Amino acid sequence: MLYCTPENALQEGVQGRPYRDACPAELEHAFLLAYNKGKQVYKAEQQVEQLNSQSRQLEQSLVREDDKSQRRYLRRQLRELDWELQRARDEYRYLERQLRD
């Protein structure tokens, strides 16, 4: 079964596709090991995208905001989000490198 190869499993996971219990028992363990590695990369990428979206929304709010104290609050929120985004990007790059090694 071409679907049940570790190479395909990795791609299925990276693309975020669900596993549908399609592999026979003798192939399933190897498939799931690779699939779960790919799924970790997918989830890390989704986290980066979500944080990027939140950052853009905060930046837009900051541009529209006139109140100085609210602008300070938004800038602080943006700084915290930037740190979180950097950690998420680092995690994503780390997981991607592990796939290549």
Residue pairs with C-beta under 8 A, 6 or more apart in sequence:
1 22
1 23
1 24
1 27
2 8
3 22
3 23
4 22
4 23
4 24
4 27
4 28
4 31
5 31
6 30
6 31
6 33
6 34
7 34
8 31
9 19
9 30
9 31
9 32
9 33
9 34
9 35
9 38
10 34
10 35
10 37
10 38
10 99
11 38
12 19
12 35
12 38
13 34
13 35
13 36
13 37
13 38
13 39
13 40
13 41
13 42
14 38
14 39
14 41
14 42
14 99
15 38
15 42
16 39
16 42
16 46
19 31
19 32
19 35
23 31
37 95
37 98
37 99
38 99
40 95
41 92
41 95
41 96
41 99
44 88
44 91
44 92
44 95
45 92
47 88
47 91
47 92
48 85
48 88
48 89
48 92
51 81
51 84
51 85
51 88
52 85
54 81
55 78
55 81
55 82
55 85
58 74
58 77
58 78
58 81
59 78
61 74
62 71
62 74
62 75
62 78
65 71
65 74
